[in-house]
Amino acid sequence: MRISANVSERAKEPPNIGVSVVILALGPSDMDAHGSLSAPAGADASGNDTIPTLRIPLVRRIRQPFLGDWALPGGNLQGGRSLEFAAEQALRSTTSLHPQYLEQLYTFGDPSRSHGGLPMVSIVYWALIGETEAKDFHEAQNVRWFPVNQLPPLAFDHKDIIDYALTRVRNKIEYSDIATRLVGSEFTLSQLRNVYEAIYGRKLDPPNFRRRMLSTGMVEPTGEKLARGAHRPASLYRYAAHPGTSKTQNATARQ
């Protein structure tokens, strides 16, 4: 692109194409002093049940446009490299995370995304981070976790992108075992309810949730129980379609 090109000329140039990643992690109600998600989801330090929240890491921009605002991790495409590689590189360079679940979400290329007349297209991936993957993550100078319901002002149209990702996961949890990426392949119904509550952003009635999940046939008991401190051991369940495993187990899942 010519440096001297005006706005109308830049609008006719080939679009600038990049990759961004929406990373959703199930975290406790309160993070520790170091910004870690290491506390067990569904229980506080004393072992009492809590409502976990969905959190997302954002990167503070260090250049214009939107200098100082927060944005999704992202990067540019490179010759000879796949889209998945670009998404994984964006994760590694900003968060050091290596999610087992990574899926292409959508391509955003509305003309209103342009700033300074340069057409911009973002191929967006989304990743789900379980407790084991997130426990060693700590905030950096320009990287911080935010609850999805308490996001700061975001650069570009990244708020719309996050909203789209949340809508997708809310829809997908109704017909797939995607919840296992957040809670594990075996879980109590209380732990599974915590995932649903975090994704929907509201409390669910425990008896109704239990009755609903068992009536759908989506989950089945493993025959094992989980001891929970002084509480009565709780039965463990798994998704019935693939006992003990998750359909989203592959490192990269495509739509």
Buried (B, 14 or more C-beta within 10 A) or exposed (E): EEEEBEEEEBBEEEBBBBBBBBBBBBBBEEBEEEBBBBBBBBBEEEEEBBBBBBBBBBBBBEEEEBEEBBBBBBBEBEEEEEBBBBBBBBBEEBBEBEBBBBBBBBEBBEEEBBEEBBBBBBBBBBBBBBBEBBBEBBBBEEBBBBBBEEBEEBBBBBBEBBEBBBEBBEEBBEEBBBBBBBBBBBBBBBBBBBBBBBBBBEEBEEEEBBEEBBEEEBBEEBEEEBEBEEEEEBEBBBBEBBEEEBEBBEEBBEE
